[in-house]
């Protein structure tokens, strides 16, 4: 009798203990500043060790909501442009272990503030390389071929009033192609249009992916200046030749040059350096005055690289041919009266370099996996080392 009574009592006691243990199991609070999409949020919500709190609206997260909800969080996922500063970190408190930003850039994050608190930082490089390289080439074509002026003509209903002329809306050609040999018109020989030199300010993953796309345009000559905050290494020439070989280019066709040479020699110049103090307004009036009058400037990286007023003057006065920008200093406060928006040979896009379904999903998922690893004290897929950074 006693044994038969003990069995259900023990069973009920064990169940209660299990329930209590489950209740007491630590759940890590993770605050997410935007809807990351179905796939990325599923990565977070499928875990029973996370308490996921997501900003509920499809617009920028309100600062007051974030400051209210971040208290006691172990992990935080932010977007580019959401300041992670002393105020936010103080509100989060000592429980915060990791900040994960859905971006390659991290200028919005106070690295010293994270470092002194021992908070780790995840970011999302690599996954947007192809999307940004695609848009870099697109901007170069749009700027060189007067797409802003010509599409405007159509959209404003002025095409019927436009009189065609042999050189109307012409611009510099990016590709090197076969053309009739004007020097010997009776000959069947063909010559190539002038060889183009593409230049890169910053020559990392995205720059090299952009160069690879330009090979199909007949580009055979590339010059670059590396990240100004990093020094050239003795082996850079050998690496450049190895890269050239991988792109079926001859040795010596890729070369590191000075900033002055880069400005003076590039037919199309791509800005793909990081932001920050070291590169602030690196493209200024002096730089622009060194460029070719037929040159095209393309910036899919950071708006702070370019002095906007100097660029507007360069376009207005004909120092360079045109510009294609996916970023502008002070964005998104860039209205129709902005000097660059008013320039007919300046194409301005609203920072959409990574805006493909595939890339944004990959970025969001990587941001989610970064925060999970950071919360659990594991190796993060993409962590920015904070040692020595300021």
N, C-alpha and C positions, 0 to 999 in steps of 0.2 A: 504493500500500500504506500509506504513512504517513498519507495523508489519511483512508483508511478506518478506521485505528486511532484517529486523533484524534477522530473524530466521536463514538463511544461514550464515550471518556474524558471529552470535554468535557461530554457529556450527563450522565454520572454525577456529575461535579464540580459542575455547575450544580444538580443535584437535591440534592446534599449541602449546598450553600450555601443553597438555599431552605429546607431542613429546619432548618439551623442558625439562619437568620434568623427562621423561625417560632418556634423554641424560645426565641430570645432576645427575641422581641417582648414588651413589657411587658404584664403582666396586672395590672389593678388589683384589689386585694383588697377585697371588699365584705362586711361582716358584717351579717346580718339577725337581729334578736332574736326574731322569731316567724314562723311560716308565714303568708305573705301571701296564700295562695290560688293556684290554678292560673294565673289570668290575669296577676296581678302578677308572680309568680315567673318566668313565661315571658318577660316583658319584660326581666328581668335575665339569665336563663340562655341566651337566644338570642344573646347577644353573646359573641364570642370574645375580647374584650378585658377581660372581667371574670372574676375568680375568686370565685364566690359561695359564702359559707359561711352556712348557715341553722341556727339552733337547732332540733334535730330533734324536739322533743316539743310536744304540744298543751297547753302550760301556760306560765306565766310563765318567762321565761328566767332561769336561775340566774346570779347575779352572778359566781360563780367561773368559769363557762364563758365569760361575756362578757369578763371581764378576761384570760382566757387566750387567747382567739381574736382579740381586737381589735388585738393587737400587729401593727404593720406595715400596718394597714388604711388604704385611701385613702378609703373611704366607709363609713358606718354608718347603718343604719335601726333606729330605736327606736320603742317604743310610749309612750303617755302613762303616766307613773309609773315609767319606767326612768330613774334619775338619770344625767344626763350632767354629771359634775363633774370636779374636778381629778384625782381618782384615775383615772377612766376615760380621760380625755384624756392623762394622763401615760403610761398603759399603751399607748395607741394610738401615741403617738410623733409625730414631725414629719411622717410620711407622710400623716396624716389631713387631707383637704381639705374634707370635707362631712359633716354630720350631718343626716339626714332623719327627721323625726318624723311618724308616722302619727296626727296630731292637729291640732286647731286651737290648743289651748293649748300653751304652752311653759314653764310654770312649773317643769317637771322638768329644764330645761336651764339650765346656768349661762352666761348670755349674756356676761358679762365674760370668762369663761374661754375661750369660743370666740373672742371678738373679739381678745383679745391674741395668740392663736395664728394668727389669719387663717383660721379654719375657718368655712365658710359654713353657714347653717341653712335647711333647707327644711321647710315645714309644709303642712297640707292644709285651708285654709279653703274657703269657697264650696260645695264638693261636698256638705257635710252640712247645708246651710241648710234644705232642705225637710224632711228627716227630723226635725231638732230642732224645727222649727216645728210639725210634726204632733204630736209628743209633748208640746209645751208646751200646745197646746189640749186634748189628751187629759187631761193632768194637771189642768188647770183644771176640766174637767168631772167628773173622778173625785173631786176634793176637794170641789167644791160640791154634788155629788149623793150624797154619803155612800157611795161605791162600796166603800170598805174595810169599813165596818160591814155593808153589805147583802150583799156577796159572802161575808163571814165567816159571816153567818147561814145561808146556804145550805150552805157547805162544812162547817160544823160540825153540820149536820143539824137545825138549830133552826127552819127555816121552818115545819114543821107546828105548832110551838108558838107561833108569832108571831101576835098578834092585831092585825089591821089597825086603824088609826085615821086620822082625816082628815088629821092632820099628822105622822103617823109617818114618820120618815126624810126629811122635807122638808129642803130646803136652798135657798140663794139661786139664782135663775135667772140664767144668764149672758146669755141672749138677750133682746132687746126684742121682744115679740110682741103681736099683737092679742088683746085680752081684752074680755069684755063690759063695757059702760059701766055700772058699779055705781051711779053717780050718777043715771042715768036708765034703770032696768031695763025700762021699757016701750018704750024706744027701741031701734031696730035699730042705733044708732050703736055703733061699736067704739072703744075707746081703746087705747093701747099701755101695756104695763107700764113701770115707771120706766126711763128711759134709763140705760144702763150706761156707766161711764167705765172704760176699760182704761188701765192705766199700765205703763210700761216703764222699768226702771232699766238704761240702756244701750239705744241705739236704732240698732243696726247692721243688717246684712243679715238676721239671724235674727229680730230684733224686728219688722222691717218685713214679713217673710214671715208672721210670726204674726198681725200686724194684718190683713194681706190675707185670711187665713182667717177672721178674726172678723167681717169685713164681712157674711158670709152669716148670721151670728147676729143681725144687726140693730144691731151696734155702730156708733155714729156719732160717738163722742167719744174721743179719745186724748190722753193727756198723757205726757210722758216727761222723764227727766233723763238727759243724755248720760253717757258714760264720765266719771266724776269726775276722771280724770287728764288729760282734754282740755277745753280751754276752749270756750265757745260762740262761734261766729263770727257776724259781723254779718249774714250772709246766711241764717242758719238759718230765719228766718220764711218767707222766699220759698221755700226748699227744702221746708219743711213744707207750704206751700200747693200746691206742685207735686206732692208726694207725695199729698196729699189729693185733688187733681184726678184723678190717675191711678187712684185707688180710688173715684172717683165720690162723694167726700165734699165738702161745701162748704168754702170757704176759712175758716180759723180753727178747723177741727175737730181739727187736730193742733197741739199746742202744747208748747213746752219750759217746764217749771216748776221750781221749787226742789225740793230733796229733801224738805223739810217738806210742801210742797203735794202732792207725789207720794204720800206716805204717807197724807195726810188725805183725798184725793179719790178715789183709785183703788178701784173695786169689785173688780177683779181686777188684781193686780200681778205682772208677769213680770220676773224678774231675769235679765238677759241681758248683764251686764257681764263683763269679764275678771277673773281673779283677780289676786293680787298685793297689795303693801303698801297701795296707794291705796284698795283696796276691801275690805280685810280687816274682817269683821264690820260692814260698812256698814249691814246690817240688824241693829240691836241692840235692847235693851229700849226705849230712847227712841223709836226709829223705830216699833217695833211698837205702842207705846202711842198713837201718833198715828193709827193705821189705824182704819178702820171696824170695828165689831163683826161686820158681815156680809161683810167682805172676805176674799178668797182670795189667798194668796201662792203663787206658782209659781216654782220654781227649777230650770231645766234647764241652768244654766251652770256655776257653781263653788260647791262646798260652803263655801268660806271666806268667801263673801259674807255668810253668816248665822251669827249666834251661836246655836248649836243649843239651848243651855240657855234662852236668852231666848225662842226660838220655842216650845219645849215649854211654858214657863210661859204664854205668850200663848194657846196653844191650850187649855191646862188651865183657865185663869182666864177664858176667853171674851173676850180682847181682840180676836181676829179669829175668823172662822168656821172656816177650814180651810187646809190647805197641801198642795201637790203637789210632791214633790221627786224629781228624778232624780239629784241629787248631795247628798252630806252631808260635812261636814268630817270628816276622818279616815278616809274610805272607803279600802279596803273593810272596815275594822275597825268594822263597824256590826252588832252582834248584836241579838238579840230583846229584850235589856234596855236598849237605847239609849232615851233619853227620847223621842225622836221616833218611833221604831218603836212604842212603847207607846201613843202618842196615837191614839184612834179616828178623829179627823178629819185625820190626817196620812197621806197616801199616799206611800210611799217606794219608788222603783224603783232597781235596782242599776246606775245610770249606763248606760242603754241608748239614749240619745237618737239616736245615729247608727246603731243596730242594725237596718238593713235590708240585704238582700243587695246591692242596687244601690249604696247609699251606701258600705258598707264596701269593696266591690270598687273603687269609684272612688277612695276614700281610699288604699287599698293601691297601686293603679296610679300615682296621683299621687306617692306617697312613693317608688316605684321610679324614676319618671322624674326626680324631683328629685335623687336620688342619682347617677343616670347623668350628668346635666348637670353636677352639682357635681364629679364625678370627672374629667370631661373638660374642665373649665374653661369650660363653655358657660353661656348664660343659663338659669336654672332656671325651670320653670313657676310655682312659688310659693316665693319666697325671702323670708325675714324679714330686713330690713336691720338690722344690728347697731350701726350708728353712733349713739352717744348713748344706747344702752340699757344698763341696769344691773340 
